[in-house]
């Protein structure tokens, strides 16, 4: 959803109603998770995806239908052996979609939500997907404010409390309530979708490899900052649009920067006077990923210097060096793919092996927010 919000916000602000399909439930090997979204706007323009292409044609028609009727629809798509030509998921999974019309008349909170996401302010959108409450009703919940209603004061209060709990975890999923907010499994089903600020990628060393890593980091949804003490290299013109470029000694910048358990760091300077003070600090922080460029000989020398700084083996084991997965990368762009692959594999618990050589589920449960 986050990726398509700029387009949706534009449609909303211009007064153009659109049909929004959101994945609110998945089972087995579904291609995209809860919160994935597709919308059909003016002129039949389409943004987003809910299945990677399997059911988008049917969803396109549903989105236009709900705009015309003004009534949301809850639709489930799966795979059936009985009818190989039916619309469904070729992966064998199942997804449930809420397809609803969105306009200033049907959803008074949408513009505020789109603005919050654009400004990196955390917000949860709670939407009724089933039960006696009005289907498609929305409630937007911020840490210090609420907008909209699901139709009952008790339900709003219970959902607000749960939303703030979900927001702290960056979680998205279904909750079940009685009509006044009491805990029940057979009444109102509400979908809570968290929009937390994007995680940060900190890239140290403004070299060609850093420009490629910054580009793929932005593509993956990270808010990217490149830092280098050398002004001649730390030139914003050398980096993709939207990437923050800082001229500062890396360890000084890191010391003044907030780091959480979603932050990833790519240390690409491979110069001890930059690397060692930086890694001495980084490996004591709760970052999700810390990778450093360099040869194996450089890595061993770096470890020795860091041990002298007092880092123990548990801390040193967090360092991914040489950085990236072994895919034979040589060019800056290929190395960036290698680094991104290692970050994604760590996030989801992937092995890095070819899928053809593995067994079991392709899509893993989320392990940590990287």
Secondary structure, DSSP 4 states (H G I P E B T S, - for coil): -GGGHHHHHHHHHTT--EEEEEEEEEESS-SS-TT-EEEE-GGG-EEE-SSTTSSHHHHHHHHHHHHHH---EEEEE---SS-TTSS--TTS-EEEEEEEEESTTT-TTHHHHHHHHHTT--EEEEEEEESSSPTT-EEEEETTEEEE--S-HHHHHHHHHHHHHHHHHT--EEEEE-TTS-B-SSSEEEEEEEEPPPPEEEEES-SHHHHHHHHHHHHTT-EEEEEES-TTT--GGGS-TT-EEEES-HHHHHHTS---TT-EEEE----HHHHHHHHHHHTTS--SEEEE---HHHHHHHHHHHHHTT--HHHHTTEE-S-S--S---SHHHHHHHHHHHHHHHHHT---S-GGG--S-SSPPP----
